[in-house]
Amino acid sequence: MSDAPTQVSVRILDKEYQVACPASERTDLLDSAEVLNAKMREIRDSGRIVGLDRIAVMAALNMANDLLHAQARDRALEGDVSERLKLISDRVENALGNTQQLDL
């Protein structure tokens, strides 16, 4: 599959944008545009914020906040997994050490 840049048309808040991206990332771009469009519609439909630029900034801030929370959860899970792997490794080491002592 060619990874040459291709033009992709995305529609956000009833406005069309042409975006260049590698062909292999086309689906991800379209999915991202759908998520952004939904978030911006949600903000616009709340009626509290007016203007495309302000709606875009609020959507970006909300999505950045979501990303930071997801990264914090990932770090916490990574720490938990590392701790569990260390415990398992220690148990294996102990079991192997006990087996070697019995063989002597």
Residue frames as qw, qx, qy, qz and C-alpha x, y, z in Angstrom:
[[0.000, 0.889, 0.458, 0.000, 0.00, 0.00, 0.00],
 [0.401, 0.486, -0.021, 0.777, 1.34, 3.40, -0.96],
 [0.374, -0.640, -0.438, 0.509, 1.86, 5.91, 1.80],
 [0.248, 0.264, 0.232, 0.903, 1.88, 8.89, -0.57],
 [0.125, 0.298, 0.403, -0.856, -0.01, 11.93, 0.70],
 [0.003, 0.463, 0.767, 0.444, -3.62, 12.11, -0.38],
 [0.216, -0.197, 0.082, -0.953, -6.25, 14.84, -0.08],
 [0.185, -0.405, -0.887, 0.124, -9.09, 13.98, 2.25],
 [0.240, -0.455, -0.171, -0.840, -12.26, 16.00, 2.57],
 [0.265, -0.329, -0.798, 0.431, -13.69, 16.33, 6.09],
 [0.226, -0.637, -0.318, -0.665, -16.81, 18.18, 7.19],
 [0.360, -0.275, -0.624, 0.637, -16.82, 19.89, 10.57],
 [0.090, 0.589, 0.429, -0.680, -19.79, 21.99, 11.66],
 [0.551, 0.718, 0.417, -0.083, -21.13, 22.05, 8.11],
 [0.185, 0.886, -0.348, -0.243, -17.87, 23.42, 6.73],
 [0.964, 0.219, 0.025, 0.149, -15.69, 21.38, 4.41],
 [0.237, -0.824, 0.480, 0.185, -11.93, 21.16, 4.86],
 [0.858, 0.426, -0.278, 0.072, -9.32, 19.57, 2.58],
 [0.527, -0.712, 0.464, -0.012, -6.57, 17.87, 4.55],
 [0.641, 0.503, -0.579, -0.018, -3.47, 16.14, 3.21],
 [0.636, -0.496, 0.554, -0.207, -2.43, 12.96, 4.97],
 [0.001, 0.316, -0.921, -0.226, -0.67, 9.68, 4.18],
 [0.635, -0.051, -0.534, -0.556, -3.04, 7.21, 2.55],
 [0.512, -0.099, -0.826, 0.215, -2.47, 4.75, 5.40],
 [0.102, -0.207, -0.579, 0.782, -3.84, 7.31, 7.90],
 [0.255, -0.242, -0.416, -0.839, -6.97, 8.25, 5.95],
 [0.554, -0.477, -0.659, -0.177, -9.35, 6.21, 8.11],
 [0.476, -0.388, -0.472, 0.632, -7.84, 7.59, 11.33],
 [0.058, -0.008, 0.058, 0.997, -8.21, 11.14, 10.00],
 [0.402, -0.352, -0.517, -0.668, -11.87, 10.58, 9.11],
 [0.590, -0.479, -0.636, 0.138, -12.53, 9.04, 12.54],
 [0.367, -0.255, -0.302, 0.842, -10.78, 11.97, 14.24],
 [0.118, -0.155, -0.247, -0.949, -12.84, 14.45, 12.22],
 [0.511, -0.465, -0.626, -0.361, -16.04, 12.68, 13.31],
 [0.546, -0.451, -0.532, 0.465, -15.02, 12.90, 16.97],
 [0.210, -0.139, -0.073, 0.965, -14.11, 16.58, 16.62],
 [0.255, -0.296, -0.453, -0.801, -17.33, 17.35, 14.76],
 [0.549, -0.524, -0.646, -0.086, -19.40, 15.65, 17.47],
 [0.467, -0.396, -0.397, 0.684, -17.59, 17.52, 20.25],
 [0.074, -0.022, 0.108, 0.991, -17.98, 20.87, 18.48],
 [0.373, -0.413, -0.571, -0.604, -21.67, 20.23, 17.80],
 [0.545, -0.513, -0.619, 0.238, -22.18, 19.37, 21.46],
 [0.328, -0.315, -0.218, 0.863, -20.56, 22.65, 22.50],
 [0.091, -0.127, -0.340, -0.927, -22.43, 24.69, 19.88],
 [0.445, -0.446, -0.657, -0.413, -25.77, 23.09, 20.76],
 [0.417, -0.426, -0.602, 0.531, -25.29, 23.90, 24.45],
 [0.048, 0.872, 0.346, 0.343, -25.81, 27.54, 23.43],
 [0.513, -0.786, -0.063, 0.339, -23.27, 28.88, 25.91],
 [0.405, -0.458, 0.408, 0.678, -20.49, 29.53, 23.39],
 [0.572, 0.772, 0.231, -0.152, -20.86, 31.41, 20.14],
 [0.234, 0.846, -0.431, -0.207, -18.43, 31.61, 17.25],
 [0.938, 0.255, -0.232, 0.022, -16.61, 28.90, 15.38],
 [0.416, 0.547, -0.555, 0.469, -13.18, 29.84, 16.74],
 [0.381, -0.452, 0.525, -0.613, -14.38, 29.79, 20.36],
 [0.940, -0.035, 0.092, -0.325, -16.20, 26.49, 19.84],
 [0.809, 0.407, -0.383, 0.181, -13.02, 25.02, 18.30],
 [0.124, 0.551, -0.603, 0.563, -10.88, 26.22, 21.22],
 [0.642, -0.321, 0.419, -0.556, -13.31, 24.79, 23.79],
 [0.974, 0.140, -0.083, -0.155, -13.44, 21.47, 21.92],
 [0.612, 0.501, -0.502, 0.350, -9.63, 21.38, 21.80],
 [0.174, -0.513, 0.578, -0.610, -9.39, 22.14, 25.53],
 [0.840, -0.167, 0.253, -0.450, -11.95, 19.44, 26.38],
 [0.940, 0.277, -0.201, 0.012, -10.19, 16.88, 24.20],
 [0.367, 0.570, -0.570, 0.465, -6.77, 17.82, 25.61],
 [0.473, -0.432, 0.502, -0.581, -8.17, 17.38, 29.13],
 [0.959, 0.020, 0.078, -0.271, -9.55, 13.96, 28.17],
 [0.759, 0.467, -0.399, 0.218, -6.15, 13.02, 26.74],
 [0.037, 0.579, -0.601, 0.549, -4.33, 14.07, 29.91],
 [0.718, -0.281, 0.401, -0.495, -6.71, 12.01, 32.05],
 [0.968, 0.212, -0.085, -0.100, -6.25, 8.98, 29.77],
 [0.538, 0.558, -0.517, 0.364, -2.47, 9.34, 29.94],
 [0.285, -0.511, 0.581, -0.566, -2.61, 9.52, 33.75],
 [0.900, -0.087, 0.237, -0.354, -4.74, 6.35, 33.83],
 [0.857, 0.415, -0.291, 0.090, -2.25, 4.65, 31.48],
 [0.219, 0.599, -0.609, 0.472, 0.67, 5.60, 33.73],
 [0.579, -0.366, 0.503, -0.527, -1.16, 4.27, 36.78],
 [0.968, 0.119, 0.073, -0.208, -1.97, 1.00, 35.00],
 [0.659, 0.563, -0.441, 0.233, 1.59, 0.75, 33.74],
 [0.109, -0.567, 0.633, -0.515, 2.84, 1.11, 37.32],
 [0.802, -0.175, 0.374, -0.432, 0.44, -1.57, 38.53],
 [0.934, 0.331, -0.128, -0.044, 1.52, -3.94, 35.76],
 [0.405, 0.628, -0.561, 0.358, 5.20, -3.29, 36.50],
 [0.403, -0.467, 0.599, -0.510, 4.67, -4.05, 40.18],
 [0.917, 0.010, 0.248, -0.311, 2.82, -7.27, 39.40],
 [0.808, 0.494, -0.305, 0.098, 5.48, -8.36, 36.92],
 [0.105, 0.625, -0.638, 0.438, 8.17, -7.72, 39.54],
 [0.656, -0.299, 0.517, -0.462, 6.27, -9.82, 42.09],
 [0.958, 0.234, 0.051, -0.156, 5.85, -12.66, 39.58],
 [0.580, 0.627, -0.462, 0.241, 9.52, -12.43, 38.62],
 [0.201, -0.563, 0.651, -0.468, 10.54, -12.59, 42.28],
 [0.841, -0.111, 0.381, -0.368, 8.31, -15.64, 42.82],
 [0.892, 0.423, -0.159, 0.003, 9.81, -17.39, 39.78],
 [0.301, 0.665, -0.580, 0.363, 13.32, -16.56, 40.98],
 [0.482, -0.427, 0.603, -0.470, 12.52, -17.96, 44.44],
 [0.938, 0.096, 0.209, -0.260, 10.97, -21.09, 42.97],
 [0.763, 0.543, -0.319, 0.145, 13.97, -21.65, 40.70],
 [0.024, 0.649, -0.624, 0.434, 16.35, -21.00, 43.59],
 [0.702, -0.278, 0.508, -0.414, 14.54, -23.57, 45.75],
 [0.949, 0.294, 0.014, -0.114, 14.63, -26.13, 42.93],
 [0.536, 0.644, -0.477, 0.266, 18.35, -25.63, 42.41],
 [0.282, -0.556, 0.640, -0.450, 19.00, -26.12, 46.13],
 [0.879, -0.068, 0.354, -0.313, 17.09, -29.40, 46.05],
 [0.852, 0.486, -0.194, 0.019, 19.13, -30.64, 43.07],
 [0.194, 0.684, -0.626, 0.321, 22.41, -30.14, 44.92]]
